[in-house]
Amino acid sequence: MTPPGTARTPRGGEPLLRLSGVSRSYGERQALHPLDLELFPGTCTALFGHNGSGKSTLLRLACGRDRPTTGTALFDGRPVDEDDPQVRARVAVTGDTVAFYPDLTVREHLELITVAHGVAAADGWIGQVLADRRLTDHADQPPSALSSGQTQALQLAAALVRPRDLLVLDEPEQRLDPSARTRLAELLRGEKADGVAVLLATHQAELVHAVADHVVVLEDGKVLLRGGPEVLHELDGGR
């Protein structure tokens, strides 16, 4: 599900995202120990683990919202920095921080994003995204009027209305009901089919099995396991 006129990074070749020996410390606390990660277009890598395992820290390094203490983080061969216009134009992020303008409606938020990213035929595209995320009936309401699940849907809609080659999501299944989680899995499979690279943090095994090609299991900031989704069977019954 990509905006009109979106240019897509070709499949194959070099990884779109390459993290080499990245770690992150905050004072004396080691939030993430050194690790390597490569992510190719049209694939999904899931970061799996409990809260505090290092998933969110790794996501922040991957999208340039934070800088590694050691190692390098490269997006399409250039240092990952959210202030870099070329990176910002191609990396869409949803996280656990909800920040919306109180005086704008749901539709106006999406319009603002499409204008910022130069999306053509924005009106029709916004309507399509609103319908896909079951937000059409709430388009003229402020975000403060939405339920927690609808707010989560709006966060994802904000990523979907703009061009992207890398989609970074921090536990997008949270606050969604079972039917919405099913639609989320379908959406992410569609992103992969469109050539988008997806980096997903989650602790829901069902979502991992539905969409992930590769899995990195984190515990206390360290890589515990990595491989395909089947590695989850090595964890306490796959939790």
N, C-alpha and C positions, 0 to 999 in steps of 0.2 A: 504494500500500500504506500506508493510513493507520490510526491507532489508532481504536478505537470512540469515538464522540462528538467527533471532531475537527471544529472549526469552520474552514472554509476561507475565505481571503480571496477576494472576487469577482474574476473576470477583468476586464481592461480598466481604463479610468480612469487614475488616477495610478500611477506605478511604485511597487512595493513597496520597492525599494531605489534610492536616488539618491545617487551620489557626484559632487560638483561641485568640480572643481579640486583634488582630493586629491593630496597628495604626502607622502613620508616621508623624513626625514633622520635619520641616527644620527651625531651629531657632525658631522664634515665630509663624511661619506659620504652621497651622495644615493641611497637605495635605490629610490625611486620618484619619478619626475618628475610634475608635475601632469597629471591626466587626469580625464575625465568618464565616468560609467557609469550606465546605468539598467537595472533588471531588473524585468520584469513577471511577475505570477503565471502559471503554466502555461508558462513558457519556460525555456530553459537557455542561459546564457552561459558559454562556455569561455575560460579564460585559457591561452594556448598559448605555450610558450617553453622554453628550456633552463634548467637549474638556475642560479639567480642572476639570472634575468631580471626578477624583481620579482613573480612570481606569488603566492608565499606572503605577501609583504608586503601586497599588495592584498587578499588573503583576510582577513588579520588586521584590516585597516581595515574591511572589509565586515561582519564579524561583531562588531566592537567589542572585540576583544582588544588592539587597539592604537589609538592616536589619531593622526589625520593631523597633520603639521607645518603644512600649509596646507590650506584648503578645508574642506568640510563633508561628512559622511556621515550620511544620514538613512534610517531604516527606518520605513516607514509614517508619515512625517512627523515623527518624533522622532529626536534624536541617537542614533546607534548606540553602545551601551555595554553590554557583557556583564553589568555589574552592575545594569542596569535590569531589574527583574522582568518587565516586559511584553516587552522584547526577548528576554530569556533564555527566556521561555516559548514563543516562536514561532520561534526560530532554532536549528536543529540543526547541529552542526559535527563533522566528522571531520578529523583532521590527521595530521601525521607524528609527533606525540608520543604514545606509548603509556603510559597511566597507569591501572593497575588495582589494586584492593585484593588483596594476596597471599592473604588468608584467605577470600575469597569465590569461589564457583564462577561459571562463565559465566552460568548461570540466575539466580543471586543478584544479579549485577551488573545484569542486565536488570530484575529485580524491583525493585531499588532505584530505578532510573530511572523506572519506571512509577508507583511510589508517589510520588516527588517531583513528578511531573507530573499526578497524579490521573487516570490512565488507568483507565477502567472495564473490567470483564471481563479483567483483566490476565493471568490464567493462560492462558486460551485464546489470547490475542493473542501472548504470549511464545512459546508453542509454535509458532504460525504463523511468527513471525519466525525462530525457530531453524531450522525446517524450510526456510524460504526461503533462508537463508544457509548451509545444509548443516552446521549445528552441533548438530543434535539428539543425535548420539552423543557429543558432548563437553559436554553441558549441565551435567553434575555434576563436571566437572574445573575446576581453577583455570586462569586464563588462561596461567600459566607453562607449562602442559603443551601448549599449542597450537603448531602450526607458524606460520611467519610469514604464510602465506596465510590460515590460520584466524584469526590475530590481527587481520588486516585485515578479515576478515568480521565479527568481533566488534565492531570499531569501527563498522562500518556498521550492524550490528544495534542498537547502542546509540542510534544516531540514529533508526532506524526505529520503535522501540517507543514513542517519545514524539510528541506533537503537534508540528507544524512547518508554517510557511508559507514559510520559506526554508531550504534545505538547502545548506550550504557544504562542499565536499569538496576536500581537497588531495591530488591524485594518487591517487585511490582504486583505480586499476588496478594499482598497484605490488604485487608479490609474489603476484598472482593468475595462475592458469594460464589458457589460452585459453578453456576452457569457463566458468570463473568470470567472465572478462571479458565473455563473451557475456551471461551472466545479469545482470551489472552494467548493461550497456547496456539490457537489457529493463526492469530495475528503474527506471532513471532515466527512461525513456520513460513508465513507469507513474506516476512522481512528477509529471511534467508533466501527464499526463492527469488527475490528481487536483487540479490547480491549484497545485501547489507550484512555487515559483521555485527554480531550481537554479543555483548558481554553482560552477563546476568548474575547478580548475587541473590541467593535464595536459600531457604532451609526447607523447601517443599520438594520431596523426592519425586512426586508425581509430575511436577512441572519440568524437572530435570529430564526425566525419561521421555517426556513429550516433545522437547525441543532441542536438547543439548547434543552436540557432537563430541564435546570434550568436557571433562569435569575436573576441577581442582578442589579437593577437600582440604579446608583449612582448620587448624586448631591452635589456639594460643599464638597466632601470627606465623605459624609454620605450616608447610605443606605436609599433610598427613598421607594423602593418597592422590593419585592423578591417573587419568585414563578415560575410557568411555563411561557412559552412564551406569554400566554394570558394576563399576567400583563401589557404588553405594550399597551393594549387597554385602560388602565386607564390613559395613557399619551396623552394628546392633540391629540386624533385621532390616536394614535399608531405611530406617526411620523415615 
